[in-house]
Amino acid sequence: MSEVQIMNLFNLFNKKNKVGDCTDPESVRIDEALKRYVDNVTKLNERLRNTMNELQEKEQKLLDANDELRHERDRLDAIIKGMGEGVLVINAEKEVELENSKVKEIFGYGTSEEIPPGYKKFLIMHLWNELSGKYGIVKKELALQKPREMDLLVTLTHLRTNGKKGGFVAILRDITTEKRIEKMKSDFVANVAHEIRSPMAPMKEALNLVLDKTAGPISAEQGKLLTIASNNIERLLRLMNDLLDLSKVEAGKFEIYKSPSDLTKIVRDTVESMMVLAEKKAIKMFVDMEDNIPNVNCDRDRIIQVVMNLVTNAIKFTPEGGRVMLDVGRGTLDVVISVSDTGPGIDVEDTNALFDRYKQLDSAERTRGTGLGLAISKAIVEAHGGKIWVESEKGKGSVFRFTLPI
C-alpha cells in the first residue's frame, strides 16, 4: 500500500469518526495506530528516496569512471599502435594477448600479412627462455637470420598477477642499421689507429737513440725538449693501442688466450712495475693476499692490462703522500682482486658511467687519459666470465674490484 493510499484511508476514517462523533476507545486506538503507521511509512519512503539518490549518484560516477577508463584505454591503444618499437604482451599460457603493427613491420611482413604461427611460437619460446630465472628488466641483443637477417634489441619484463609471474611484455627494436653504422665506425677507427701507430714506433725508437746520445751528443735543453716529444709519442701509442682494443671489442673480435695463471704473481709483478710511478708522488703501495689462492685459467697479458689500468688510475687520482692497496682474496667460486685508493672518491650517481667508452669524470685534479681504460678492462673481465665494479664515496676514496672464476 502506498503512502497516498494510506493517507486517503486515514482521512476517510477521520471523516467517519467526526460524523458519528465517535469517541469509542477502540476507534481512538486504531486512529493512533494508523498515524504511527503513516509516520513510519513516510520515514521509510524518505530513506528510500535518499538511497535512490545515492544509488543514482554512484551509478553516474561509475558511468563517468567507465567513460574515463574507456578514454584511457583508447589512448593507451593509440600510443601502443603508434610506437616506433614492436610490443608483444604474452600471457602465462605463452599466447599473444597484444601485438602492435610494428611487430609485423620489424619482421618484414606487410599489414595484410600474418607472421607464421610456427615462427611466432619459436620467438615467444626463445624470449621466454631469455627471461626465465631472471628478475626486473632484461635487455638482450639478438642476431636473427630468419625471416630476414637483422639485429634486435629486446627489452623483457615479467607480468605479475596476484603477486605471481603471469607472462611477460617484450619491446622489440630493430637496431640493424645502428649495428652496421657502429661496425663502419669501429672499422674506420681501427684503420686510422693502425695507420697512425705504424710510423709512431720507429719515431719512438729514433728519439730514444737520440736521447741515449747514440746518435751524438745533445745539450741539456735539447734533451728536455726531446723527452717531452718522447713522452707525447708514448701517450699517442697508448691511445692507438686502446682504440685498437676497443675496435676489437665492438667488432666481437676481442681475442682471449687462456692458460693456468698465478694471480698472486701477476699482482706482485704489476705492483713492482708501477713502483716508480707511485714514488714520484710519494704514494705508498701495499699488497695483501690470502693464502692458497688457486691458479686461474685466464689470459695473463690481458689480466695484467686490467690490473695496470686500475693501479694507474688509483695512482693518478690519489694525492701526494696517499696510499694504494691491492687485495687478492678467494670467494666460493671465484678470485676477487681489489684496488683501493685514498683519492677524492666518486659520486654514487657517477659510478655506473665510469665504465662507459670515452667517459672521464670531472675532478679537481685534471688528469689526461683516453677514457677507454675502464671500458676495455670491463670487456676483458667479462670475456673471462667475471664482473667488475666500483665502490666509492665522495671524499673517502674508491675501491675497484673484479672477479675471475676459479
C-alpha positions as YAML, in Angstrom:
chain: A
units: angstrom
residues:
- id: 1
  name: MET
  ca: [0.00, 0.00, 0.00]
- id: 2
  name: SER
  ca: [1.46, 3.36, -1.00]
- id: 3
  name: GLU
  ca: [1.73, 6.40, 1.23]
- id: 4
  name: VAL
  ca: [-1.06, 8.16, -0.71]
- id: 5
  name: GLN
  ca: [-3.43, 5.22, -0.27]
- id: 6
  name: ILE
  ca: [-2.76, 5.09, 3.45]
- id: 7
  name: MET
  ca: [-3.35, 8.83, 3.78]
- id: 8
  name: ASN
  ca: [-6.70, 8.51, 1.94]
- id: 9
  name: LEU
  ca: [-7.75, 5.68, 4.25]
- id: 10
  name: PHE
  ca: [-6.72, 7.72, 7.27]
- id: 11
  name: ASN
  ca: [-8.71, 10.77, 6.06]
- id: 12
  name: LEU
  ca: [-11.81, 8.64, 5.44]
- id: 13
  name: PHE
  ca: [-11.53, 7.16, 8.90]
- id: 14
  name: ASN
  ca: [-11.27, 10.63, 10.48]
- id: 15
  name: LYS
  ca: [-14.26, 11.83, 8.49]
- id: 16
  name: LYS
  ca: [-16.32, 8.87, 9.64]
- id: 17
  name: ASN
  ca: [-15.40, 9.50, 13.28]
- id: 18
  name: LYS
  ca: [-16.37, 13.17, 13.03]
- id: 19
  name: VAL
  ca: [-19.75, 12.39, 11.53]
- id: 20
  name: GLY
  ca: [-20.57, 9.86, 14.18]
- id: 21
  name: ASP
  ca: [-18.87, 11.88, 16.89]
- id: 22
  name: CYS
  ca: [-17.27, 8.61, 17.79]
- id: 23
  name: THR
  ca: [-15.20, 8.53, 20.95]
- id: 24
  name: ASP
  ca: [-15.04, 4.79, 21.15]
- id: 25
  name: PRO
  ca: [-11.66, 3.76, 22.71]
- id: 26
  name: GLU
  ca: [-11.13, 1.13, 20.01]
- id: 27
  name: SER
  ca: [-11.57, 3.80, 17.32]
- id: 28
  name: VAL
  ca: [-9.05, 6.05, 19.07]
- id: 29
  name: ARG
  ca: [-6.56, 3.18, 19.31]
- id: 30
  name: ILE
  ca: [-6.95, 2.42, 15.59]
- id: 31
  name: ASP
  ca: [-6.59, 6.09, 14.78]
- id: 32
  name: GLU
  ca: [-3.30, 6.33, 16.71]
- id: 33
  name: ALA
  ca: [-2.05, 3.12, 15.14]
- id: 34
  name: LEU
  ca: [-2.78, 4.49, 11.68]
- id: 35
  name: LYS
  ca: [-0.94, 7.70, 12.48]
- id: 36
  name: ARG
  ca: [2.11, 5.78, 13.65]
- id: 37
  name: TYR
  ca: [1.95, 3.59, 10.55]
- id: 38
  name: VAL
  ca: [1.76, 6.65, 8.29]
- id: 39
  name: ASP
  ca: [4.74, 8.24, 10.08]
- id: 40
  name: ASN
  ca: [6.77, 5.07, 9.69]
- id: 41
  name: VAL
  ca: [5.89, 4.73, 6.02]
- id: 42
  name: THR
  ca: [6.74, 8.42, 5.47]
- id: 43
  name: LYS
  ca: [10.16, 7.97, 7.08]
- id: 44
  name: LEU
  ca: [10.73, 4.76, 5.15]
- id: 45
  name: ASN
  ca: [9.86, 6.49, 1.87]
- id: 46
  name: GLU
  ca: [12.24, 9.31, 2.75]
- id: 47
  name: ARG
  ca: [15.04, 6.85, 3.35]
- id: 48
  name: LEU
  ca: [14.20, 5.07, 0.10]
- id: 49
  name: ARG
  ca: [14.37, 8.38, -1.77]
- id: 50
  name: ASN
  ca: [17.73, 9.18, -0.20]
- id: 51
  name: THR
  ca: [19.01, 5.70, -1.02]
- id: 52
  name: MET
  ca: [17.80, 6.00, -4.60]
- id: 53
  name: ASN
  ca: [19.51, 9.38, -4.94]
- id: 54
  name: GLU
  ca: [22.78, 7.92, -3.60]
- id: 55
  name: LEU
  ca: [22.50, 4.97, -5.98]
- id: 56
  name: GLN
  ca: [21.90, 7.31, -8.88]
- id: 57
  name: GLU
  ca: [24.94, 9.39, -7.90]
- id: 58
  name: LYS
  ca: [27.09, 6.26, -7.61]
- id: 59
  name: GLU
  ca: [25.76, 4.98, -10.92]
- id: 60
  name: GLN
  ca: [26.68, 8.29, -12.55]
- id: 61
  name: LYS
  ca: [30.16, 8.13, -11.02]
- id: 62
  name: LEU
  ca: [30.57, 4.59, -12.35]
- id: 63
  name: LEU
  ca: [29.44, 5.72, -15.78]
- id: 64
  name: ASP
  ca: [31.90, 8.62, -15.64]
- id: 65
  name: ALA
  ca: [34.66, 6.25, -14.47]
- id: 66
  name: ASN
  ca: [33.83, 3.83, -17.29]
- id: 67
  name: ASP
  ca: [34.00, 6.67, -19.78]
- id: 68
  name: GLU
  ca: [37.36, 7.74, -18.36]
- id: 69
  name: LEU
  ca: [38.67, 4.16, -18.42]
- id: 70
  name: ARG
  ca: [37.45, 3.76, -21.98]
- id: 71
  name: HIS
  ca: [39.15, 7.02, -22.93]
- id: 72
  name: GLU
  ca: [42.41, 5.94, -21.25]
- id: 73
  name: ARG
  ca: [42.22, 2.51, -22.88]
- id: 74
  name: ASP
  ca: [41.71, 4.08, -26.31]
- id: 75
  name: ARG
  ca: [44.57, 6.48, -25.60]
- id: 76
  name: LEU
  ca: [46.84, 3.61, -24.49]
- id: 77
  name: ASP
  ca: [45.90, 1.60, -27.58]
- id: 78
  name: ALA
  ca: [46.72, 4.58, -29.78]
- id: 79
  name: ILE
  ca: [50.10, 5.02, -28.05]
- id: 80
  name: ILE
  ca: [50.98, 1.33, -28.39]
- id: 81
  name: LYS
  ca: [49.94, 1.25, -32.05]
- id: 82
  name: GLY
  ca: [51.91, 4.42, -32.76]
- id: 83
  name: MET
  ca: [55.11, 3.32, -31.01]
- id: 84
  name: GLY
  ca: [58.29, 3.03, -33.02]
- id: 85
  name: GLU
  ca: [59.05, -0.27, -31.28]
- id: 86
  name: GLY
  ca: [57.24, -3.57, -31.56]
- id: 87
  name: VAL
  ca: [55.17, -4.50, -28.50]
- id: 88
  name: LEU
  ca: [54.26, -8.08, -27.58]
- id: 89
  name: VAL
  ca: [52.25, -8.99, -24.49]
- id: 90
  name: ILE
  ca: [52.43, -12.71, -23.72]
- id: 91
  name: ASN
  ca: [50.22, -14.39, -21.10]
- id: 92
  name: ALA
  ca: [51.06, -17.27, -18.78]
- id: 93
  name: GLU
  ca: [49.91, -19.79, -21.44]
- id: 94
  name: LYS
  ca: [52.53, -18.36, -23.83]
- id: 95
  name: GLU
  ca: [49.84, -16.86, -26.04]
- id: 96
  name: VAL
  ca: [49.89, -13.40, -27.60]
- id: 97
  name: GLU
  ca: [47.45, -11.07, -25.82]
- id: 98
  name: LEU
  ca: [48.52, -7.86, -27.52]
- id: 99
  name: GLU
  ca: [50.61, -7.13, -30.59]
- id: 100
  name: ASN
  ca: [51.03, -3.83, -32.38]
- id: 101
  name: SER
  ca: [51.54, -3.44, -36.11]
- id: 102
  name: LYS
  ca: [55.21, -2.53, -35.68]
- id: 103
  name: VAL
  ca: [55.97, -6.18, -34.83]
- id: 104
  name: LYS
  ca: [54.99, -7.23, -38.37]
- id: 105
  name: GLU
  ca: [56.99, -4.38, -39.87]
- id: 106
  name: ILE
  ca: [60.11, -5.35, -37.91]
- id: 107
  name: PHE
  ca: [59.97, -8.91, -39.21]
- id: 108
  name: GLY
  ca: [59.33, -7.75, -42.77]
- id: 109
  name: TYR
  ca: [55.62, -8.57, -43.10]
- id: 110
  name: GLY
  ca: [53.00, -6.26, -44.58]
- id: 111
  name: THR
  ca: [49.92, -5.08, -42.69]
- id: 112
  name: SER
  ca: [47.72, -7.60, -44.56]
- id: 113
  name: GLU
  ca: [50.12, -10.49, -43.88]
- id: 114
  name: GLU
  ca: [50.39, -12.63, -40.77]
- id: 115
  name: ILE
  ca: [53.55, -13.79, -39.05]
- id: 116
  name: PRO
  ca: [53.63, -17.60, -39.46]
- id: 117
  name: PRO
  ca: [52.34, -19.23, -36.23]
- id: 118
  name: GLY
  ca: [55.34, -21.55, -36.09]
- id: 119
  name: TYR
  ca: [57.84, -18.69, -36.18]
- id: 120
  name: LYS
  ca: [55.83, -16.69, -33.66]
- id: 121
  name: LYS
  ca: [55.79, -19.69, -31.32]
- id: 122
  name: PHE
  ca: [59.57, -20.10, -31.73]
- id: 123
  name: LEU
  ca: [60.12, -16.39, -30.97]
- id: 124
  name: ILE
  ca: [57.90, -16.49, -27.86]
- id: 125
  name: MET
  ca: [59.68, -19.58, -26.51]
- id: 126
  name: HIS
  ca: [63.07, -18.00, -27.18]
- id: 127
  name: LEU
  ca: [62.11, -14.80, -25.35]
- id: 128
  name: TRP
  ca: [60.53, -16.82, -22.54]
- id: 129
  name: ASN
  ca: [63.80, -18.74, -22.06]
- id: 130
  name: GLU
  ca: [65.79, -15.49, -22.04]
- id: 131
  name: LEU
  ca: [63.63, -14.18, -19.18]
- id: 132
  name: SER
  ca: [63.44, -17.44, -17.26]
- id: 133
  name: GLY
  ca: [65.00, -17.27, -13.80]
- id: 134
  name: LYS
  ca: [65.69, -13.54, -14.09]
- id: 135
  name: TYR
  ca: [64.13, -10.59, -12.29]
- id: 136
  name: GLY
  ca: [63.50, -7.00, -13.19]
- id: 137
  name: ILE
  ca: [64.05, -5.68, -16.70]
- id: 138
  name: VAL
  ca: [66.17, -7.81, -19.04]
- id: 139
  name: LYS
  ca: [67.81, -6.32, -22.15]
- id: 140
  name: LYS
  ca: [69.21, -8.60, -24.81]
- id: 141
  name: GLU
  ca: [70.58, -8.19, -28.31]
- id: 142
  name: LEU
  ca: [69.52, -10.93, -30.72]
- id: 143
  name: ALA
  ca: [71.02, -11.62, -34.13]
- id: 144
  name: LEU
  ca: [68.34, -13.33, -36.27]
- id: 145
  name: GLN
  ca: [68.72, -14.95, -39.67]
- id: 146
  name: LYS
  ca: [65.02, -15.51, -40.37]
- id: 147
  name: PRO
  ca: [62.66, -14.26, -41.66]
- id: 148
  name: ARG
  ca: [65.47, -11.86, -42.59]
- id: 149
  name: GLU
  ca: [68.95, -11.01, -41.31]
- id: 150
  name: MET
  ca: [68.60, -8.43, -38.57]
- id: 151
  name: ASP
  ca: [69.73, -7.36, -35.13]
- id: 152
  name: LEU
  ca: [67.08, -6.87, -32.46]
- id: 153
  name: LEU
  ca: [67.29, -5.14, -29.10]
- id: 154
  name: VAL
  ca: [64.73, -6.86, -26.89]
- id: 155
  name: THR
  ca: [63.56, -5.46, -23.54]
- id: 156
  name: LEU
  ca: [61.71, -8.02, -21.43]
- id: 157
  name: THR
  ca: [59.83, -7.68, -18.16]
- id: 158
  name: HIS
  ca: [57.58, -10.03, -16.20]
- id: 159
  name: LEU
  ca: [53.83, -9.55, -15.88]
- id: 160
  name: ARG
  ca: [52.52, -10.30, -12.42]
- id: 161
  name: THR
  ca: [49.02, -11.37, -11.36]
- id: 162
  name: ASN
  ca: [48.26, -11.60, -7.64]
- id: 163
  name: GLY
  ca: [51.98, -11.45, -6.93]
- id: 164
  name: LYS
  ca: [52.77, -14.34, -9.29]
- id: 165
  name: LYS
  ca: [54.51, -14.27, -12.67]
- id: 166
  name: GLY
  ca: [51.88, -14.45, -15.36]
- id: 167
  name: GLY
  ca: [53.58, -13.84, -18.67]
- id: 168
  name: PHE
  ca: [55.79, -11.03, -19.96]
- id: 169
  name: VAL
  ca: [56.00, -7.90, -22.08]
- id: 170
  name: ALA
  ca: [58.56, -7.70, -24.90]
- id: 171
  name: ILE
  ca: [59.63, -4.43, -26.54]
- id: 172
  name: LEU
  ca: [61.36, -5.10, -29.87]
- id: 173
  name: ARG
  ca: [63.58, -2.55, -31.60]
- id: 174
  name: ASP
  ca: [65.30, -3.09, -34.93]
- id: 175
  name: ILE
  ca: [68.92, -1.98, -34.50]
- id: 176
  name: THR
  ca: [70.26, -3.49, -37.73]
- id: 177
  name: THR
  ca: [71.15, -0.11, -39.23]
- id: 178
  name: GLU
  ca: [72.68, 1.09, -35.97]
- id: 179
  name: LYS
  ca: [74.87, -2.01, -35.73]
- id: 180
  name: ARG
  ca: [76.05, -1.56, -39.32]
- id: 181
  name: ILE
  ca: [76.94, 2.08, -38.69]
- id: 182
  name: GLU
  ca: [78.68, 1.10, -35.46]
- id: 183
  name: LYS
  ca: [80.72, -1.50, -37.33]
- id: 184
  name: MET
  ca: [81.67, 1.02, -40.01]
- id: 185
  name: LYS
  ca: [82.75, 3.48, -37.33]
- id: 186
  name: SER
  ca: [84.70, 0.79, -35.49]
- id: 187
  name: ASP
  ca: [86.44, -0.32, -38.70]
- id: 188
  name: PHE
  ca: [87.29, 3.30, -39.53]
- id: 189
  name: VAL
  ca: [88.74, 3.93, -36.05]
- id: 190
  name: ALA
  ca: [90.74, 0.69, -36.22]
- id: 191
  name: ASN
  ca: [92.17, 1.54, -39.65]
- id: 192
  name: VAL
  ca: [93.08, 5.10, -38.63]
- id: 193
  name: ALA
  ca: [94.64, 3.92, -35.35]
- id: 194
  name: HIS
  ca: [96.66, 1.28, -37.19]
- id: 195
  name: GLU
  ca: [97.90, 3.75, -39.81]
- id: 196
  name: ILE
  ca: [98.91, 6.25, -37.15]
- id: 197
  name: ARG
  ca: [100.57, 3.66, -34.92]
- id: 198
  name: SER
  ca: [102.72, 2.20, -37.69]
- id: 199
  name: PRO
  ca: [105.10, 5.22, -38.06]
- id: 200
  name: MET
  ca: [104.99, 6.03, -34.34]
- id: 201
  name: ALA
  ca: [107.05, 3.01, -33.22]
- id: 202
  name: PRO
  ca: [110.13, 3.87, -35.36]
- id: 203
  name: MET
  ca: [109.78, 7.54, -34.34]
- id: 204
  name: LYS
  ca: [109.86, 6.46, -30.69]
- id: 205
  name: GLU
  ca: [112.95, 4.30, -31.28]
- id: 206
  name: ALA
  ca: [114.69, 7.11, -33.15]
- id: 207
  name: LEU
  ca: [114.04, 9.53, -30.27]
- id: 208
  name: ASN
  ca: [115.37, 7.04, -27.76]
- id: 209
  name: LEU
  ca: [118.61, 6.71, -29.78]
- id: 210
  name: VAL
  ca: [118.98, 10.49, -29.75]
- id: 211
  name: LEU
  ca: [118.19, 10.72, -26.02]
- id: 212
  name: ASP
  ca: [120.70, 7.93, -25.30]
- id: 213
  name: LYS
  ca: [123.27, 10.03, -27.22]
- id: 214
  name: THR
  ca: [123.88, 7.08, -29.52]
- id: 215
  name: ALA
  ca: [123.48, 9.41, -32.49]
- id: 216
  name: GLY
  ca: [125.78, 12.02, -30.96]
- id: 217
  name: PRO
  ca: [125.95, 14.49, -28.09]
- id: 218
  name: ILE
  ca: [122.97, 16.72, -27.23]
- id: 219
  name: SER
  ca: [122.62, 19.67, -24.89]
- id: 220
  name: ALA
  ca: [120.52, 19.63, -21.71]
- id: 221
  name: GLU
  ca: [117.91, 21.88, -23.32]
- id: 222
  name: GLN
  ca: [117.69, 19.60, -26.36]
- id: 223
  name: GLY
  ca: [117.35, 16.57, -24.07]
- id: 224
  name: LYS
  ca: [114.50, 18.27, -22.24]
- id: 225
  name: LEU
  ca: [112.61, 19.01, -25.46]
- id: 226
  name: LEU
  ca: [113.24, 15.53, -26.85]
- id: 227
  name: THR
  ca: [111.96, 13.96, -23.62]
- id: 228
  name: ILE
  ca: [108.72, 15.92, -23.95]
- id: 229
  name: ALA
  ca: [108.36, 14.67, -27.52]
- id: 230
  name: SER
  ca: [109.13, 11.09, -26.46]
- id: 231
  name: ASN
  ca: [106.53, 11.21, -23.65]
- id: 232
  name: ASN
  ca: [103.87, 12.51, -26.02]
- id: 233
  name: ILE
  ca: [104.67, 9.82, -28.58]
- id: 234
  name: GLU
  ca: [104.35, 7.24, -25.79]
- id: 235
  name: ARG
  ca: [100.95, 8.70, -24.90]
- id: 236
  name: LEU
  ca: [99.83, 8.58, -28.53]
- id: 237
  name: LEU
  ca: [100.91, 4.93, -28.77]
- id: 238
  name: ARG
  ca: [98.84, 4.09, -25.69]
- id: 239
  name: LEU
  ca: [95.88, 5.89, -27.25]
- id: 240
  name: MET
  ca: [96.27, 3.97, -30.51]
- id: 241
  name: ASN
  ca: [96.52, 0.67, -28.66]
- id: 242
  name: ASP
  ca: [93.39, 1.48, -26.64]
- id: 243
  name: LEU
  ca: [91.49, 2.43, -29.81]
- id: 244
  name: LEU
  ca: [92.54, -0.82, -31.49]
- id: 245
  name: ASP
  ca: [91.47, -2.84, -28.45]
- id: 246
  name: LEU
  ca: [88.14, -1.04, -28.32]
- id: 247
  name: SER
  ca: [87.51, -1.60, -32.02]
- id: 248
  name: LYS
  ca: [88.11, -5.34, -31.48]
- id: 249
  name: VAL
  ca: [85.63, -5.34, -28.59]
- id: 250
  name: GLU
  ca: [82.99, -3.59, -30.71]
- id: 251
  name: ALA
  ca: [83.58, -5.94, -33.63]
- id: 252
  name: GLY
  ca: [83.36, -9.01, -31.39]
- id: 253
  name: LYS
  ca: [86.93, -9.97, -32.30]
- id: 254
  name: PHE
  ca: [88.46, -9.45, -28.87]
- id: 255
  name: GLU
  ca: [90.75, -12.46, -28.52]
- id: 256
  name: ILE
  ca: [91.37, -14.16, -25.19]
- id: 257
  name: TYR
  ca: [94.03, -16.87, -24.86]
- id: 258
  name: LYS
  ca: [93.54, -18.65, -21.56]
- id: 259
  name: SER
  ca: [96.05, -20.71, -19.63]
- id: 260
  name: PRO
  ca: [96.53, -21.55, -15.92]
- id: 261
  name: SER
  ca: [98.00, -18.43, -14.31]
- id: 262
  name: ASP
  ca: [99.21, -17.45, -10.85]
- id: 263
  name: LEU
  ca: [97.26, -14.30, -9.93]
- id: 264
  name: THR
  ca: [99.46, -13.54, -6.94]
- id: 265
  name: LYS
  ca: [102.50, -13.32, -9.22]
- id: 266
  name: ILE
  ca: [100.55, -11.18, -11.71]
- id: 267
  name: VAL
  ca: [99.67, -8.71, -8.95]
- id: 268
  name: ARG
  ca: [103.18, -8.64, -7.45]
- id: 269
  name: ASP
  ca: [104.82, -8.10, -10.86]
- id: 270
  name: THR
  ca: [102.36, -5.32, -11.67]
- id: 271
  name: VAL
  ca: [102.97, -3.56, -8.35]
- id: 272
  name: GLU
  ca: [106.73, -3.79, -8.88]
- id: 273
  name: SER
  ca: [106.46, -2.28, -12.35]
- id: 274
  name: MET
  ca: [104.32, 0.61, -11.02]
- id: 275
  name: MET
  ca: [106.52, 1.49, -8.04]
- id: 276
  name: VAL
  ca: [108.45, 4.17, -9.93]
- id: 277
  name: LEU
  ca: [105.23, 5.96, -10.88]
- id: 278
  name: ALA
  ca: [103.99, 5.78, -7.27]
- id: 279
  name: GLU
  ca: [107.27, 7.03, -5.81]
- id: 280
  name: LYS
  ca: [107.12, 10.17, -7.96]
- id: 281
  name: LYS
  ca: [104.04, 11.18, -5.92]
- id: 282
  name: ALA
  ca: [105.31, 9.72, -2.63]
- id: 283
  name: ILE
  ca: [102.41, 7.25, -2.70]
- id: 284
  name: LYS
  ca: [102.80, 4.09, -0.62]
- id: 285
  name: MET
  ca: [101.65, 0.84, -2.21]
- id: 286
  name: PHE
  ca: [100.60, -2.20, -0.19]
- id: 287
  name: VAL
  ca: [99.67, -5.74, -1.19]
- id: 288
  name: ASP
  ca: [97.52, -8.09, 0.89]
- id: 289
  name: MET
  ca: [96.99, -11.66, -0.36]
- id: 290
  name: GLU
  ca: [95.16, -14.58, 1.14]
- id: 291
  name: ASP
  ca: [96.99, -17.88, 1.41]
- id: 292
  name: ASN
  ca: [96.41, -20.70, -1.07]
- id: 293
  name: ILE
  ca: [95.00, -18.61, -3.91]
- id: 294
  name: PRO
  ca: [94.43, -21.15, -6.73]
- id: 295
  name: ASN
  ca: [95.65, -20.71, -10.28]
- id: 296
  name: VAL
  ca: [93.03, -19.24, -12.59]
- id: 297
  name: ASN
  ca: [92.50, -20.11, -16.24]
- id: 298
  name: CYS
  ca: [92.91, -16.70, -17.85]
- id: 299
  name: ASP
  ca: [94.75, -14.62, -20.43]
- id: 300
  name: ARG
  ca: [97.75, -13.49, -18.37]
- id: 301
  name: ASP
  ca: [98.63, -10.46, -20.53]
- id: 302
  name: ARG
  ca: [95.05, -9.22, -20.58]
- id: 303
  name: ILE
  ca: [94.66, -9.55, -16.80]
- id: 304
  name: ILE
  ca: [97.93, -7.67, -16.32]
- id: 305
  name: GLN
  ca: [96.41, -4.98, -18.55]
- id: 306
  name: VAL
  ca: [93.34, -4.76, -16.27]
- id: 307
  name: VAL
  ca: [95.41, -4.59, -13.06]
- id: 308
  name: MET
  ca: [97.71, -1.96, -14.58]
- id: 309
  name: ASN
  ca: [94.72, 0.13, -15.70]
- id: 310
  name: LEU
  ca: [93.25, 0.06, -12.18]
- id: 311
  name: VAL
  ca: [96.56, 0.75, -10.43]
- id: 312
  name: THR
  ca: [97.42, 3.56, -12.87]
- id: 313
  name: ASN
  ca: [94.06, 5.22, -12.20]
- id: 314
  name: ALA
  ca: [94.49, 4.79, -8.45]
- id: 315
  name: ILE
  ca: [97.92, 6.47, -8.52]
- id: 316
  name: LYS
  ca: [96.70, 9.15, -10.92]
- id: 317
  name: PHE
  ca: [93.80, 10.25, -8.70]
- id: 318
  name: THR
  ca: [95.48, 9.77, -5.31]
- id: 319
  name: PRO
  ca: [97.09, 12.94, -3.92]
- id: 320
  name: GLU
  ca: [100.76, 13.01, -2.95]
- id: 321
  name: GLY
  ca: [101.50, 11.07, 0.23]
- id: 322
  name: GLY
  ca: [98.42, 8.87, -0.19]
- id: 323
  name: ARG
  ca: [98.04, 5.09, -0.25]
- id: 324
  name: VAL
  ca: [97.12, 2.47, -2.84]
- id: 325
  name: MET
  ca: [96.35, -1.09, -1.73]
- id: 326
  name: LEU
  ca: [95.90, -4.28, -3.74]
- id: 327
  name: ASP
  ca: [93.94, -7.20, -2.27]
- id: 328
  name: VAL
  ca: [93.65, -10.71, -3.63]
- id: 329
  name: GLY
  ca: [91.05, -12.92, -1.94]
- id: 330
  name: ARG
  ca: [89.17, -16.09, -2.64]
- id: 331
  name: GLY
  ca: [85.40, -16.38, -2.87]
- id: 332
  name: THR
  ca: [83.29, -19.53, -3.19]
- id: 333
  name: LEU
  ca: [83.58, -19.77, -6.95]
- id: 334
  name: ASP
  ca: [85.99, -17.01, -7.91]
- id: 335
  name: VAL
  ca: [89.03, -14.95, -7.02]
- id: 336
  name: VAL
  ca: [88.45, -11.29, -6.15]
- id: 337
  name: ILE
  ca: [91.10, -8.66, -6.92]
- id: 338
  name: SER
  ca: [90.63, -5.21, -5.36]
- id: 339
  name: VAL
  ca: [92.47, -1.93, -5.91]
- id: 340
  name: SER
  ca: [91.71, 0.78, -3.35]
- id: 341
  name: ASP
  ca: [93.00, 4.32, -3.05]
- id: 342
  name: THR
  ca: [92.78, 7.39, -0.83]
- id: 343
  name: GLY
  ca: [91.74, 9.68, -3.67]
- id: 344
  name: PRO
  ca: [88.82, 12.13, -3.84]
- id: 345
  name: GLY
  ca: [86.21, 9.41, -4.37]
- id: 346
  name: ILE
  ca: [83.32, 9.36, -6.81]
- id: 347
  name: ASP
  ca: [79.69, 10.43, -6.51]
- id: 348
  name: VAL
  ca: [77.36, 7.43, -6.34]
- id: 349
  name: GLU
  ca: [75.39, 8.64, -9.36]
- id: 350
  name: ASP
  ca: [78.58, 8.71, -11.45]
- id: 351
  name: THR
  ca: [79.81, 5.18, -10.67]
- id: 352
  name: ASN
  ca: [77.72, 3.50, -13.38]
- id: 353
  name: ALA
  ca: [79.09, 5.84, -16.06]
- id: 354
  name: LEU
  ca: [82.72, 5.09, -15.22]
- id: 355
  name: PHE
  ca: [82.86, 2.05, -17.48]
- id: 356
  name: ASP
  ca: [81.36, 3.84, -20.49]
- id: 357
  name: ARG
  ca: [83.57, 4.46, -23.51]
- id: 358
  name: TYR
  ca: [85.41, 7.80, -23.63]
- id: 359
  name: LYS
  ca: [83.99, 8.71, -20.20]
- id: 360
  name: GLN
  ca: [86.13, 10.72, -17.79]
- id: 361
  name: LEU
  ca: [84.62, 12.31, -14.71]
- id: 362
  name: ASP
  ca: [85.44, 15.86, -13.75]
- id: 363
  name: SER
  ca: [87.85, 16.14, -10.84]
- id: 364
  name: ALA
  ca: [89.72, 18.82, -9.01]
- id: 365
  name: GLU
  ca: [92.92, 17.40, -10.42]
- id: 366
  name: ARG
  ca: [92.58, 17.33, -14.19]
- id: 367
  name: THR
  ca: [94.35, 14.26, -15.49]
- id: 368
  name: ARG
  ca: [95.00, 13.19, -19.02]
- id: 369
  name: GLY
  ca: [93.64, 9.97, -20.39]
- id: 370
  name: THR
  ca: [91.66, 8.43, -23.19]
- id: 371
  name: GLY
  ca: [88.65, 7.43, -21.10]
- id: 372
  name: LEU
  ca: [88.97, 3.94, -22.60]
- id: 373
  name: GLY
  ca: [90.92, 2.07, -19.93]
- id: 374
  name: LEU
  ca: [87.96, 1.08, -17.74]
- id: 375
  name: ALA
  ca: [85.75, 0.24, -20.74]
- id: 376
  name: ILE
  ca: [88.46, -2.09, -22.06]
- id: 377
  name: SER
  ca: [89.03, -3.56, -18.59]
- id: 378
  name: LYS
  ca: [85.34, -4.32, -18.33]
- id: 379
  name: ALA
  ca: [85.39, -6.07, -21.72]
- id: 380
  name: ILE
  ca: [88.41, -8.17, -20.67]
- id: 381
  name: VAL
  ca: [86.90, -9.20, -17.33]
- id: 382
  name: GLU
  ca: [83.51, -10.05, -18.85]
- id: 383
  name: ALA
  ca: [85.22, -12.07, -21.60]
- id: 384
  name: HIS
  ca: [86.65, -14.20, -18.77]
- id: 385
  name: GLY
  ca: [83.18, -14.69, -17.24]
- id: 386
  name: GLY
  ca: [83.88, -12.29, -14.37]
- id: 387
  name: LYS
  ca: [82.47, -8.93, -13.36]
- id: 388
  name: ILE
  ca: [83.95, -5.56, -12.42]
- id: 389
  name: TRP
  ca: [82.51, -2.76, -10.31]
- id: 390
  name: VAL
  ca: [83.45, 0.20, -8.11]
- id: 391
  name: GLU
  ca: [82.59, 1.07, -4.53]
- id: 392
  name: SER
  ca: [83.15, 4.71, -3.69]
- id: 393
  name: GLU
  ca: [82.02, 7.66, -1.66]
- id: 394
  name: LYS
  ca: [82.85, 11.29, -2.31]
- id: 395
  name: GLY
  ca: [85.85, 12.33, -0.23]
- id: 396
  name: LYS
  ca: [86.59, 8.80, 1.02]
- id: 397
  name: GLY
  ca: [88.48, 7.15, -1.81]
- id: 398
  name: SER
  ca: [87.45, 4.35, -4.18]
- id: 399
  name: VAL
  ca: [87.70, 0.58, -4.39]
- id: 400
  name: PHE
  ca: [87.67, -1.13, -7.78]
- id: 401
  name: ARG
  ca: [87.00, -4.85, -7.69]
- id: 402
  name: PHE
  ca: [86.88, -7.55, -10.33]
- id: 403
  name: THR
  ca: [86.35, -11.30, -10.19]
- id: 404
  name: LEU
  ca: [87.70, -14.22, -12.18]
- id: 405
  name: PRO
  ca: [86.04, -17.64, -12.00]
- id: 406
  name: ILE
  ca: [88.10, -20.41, -10.40]
...
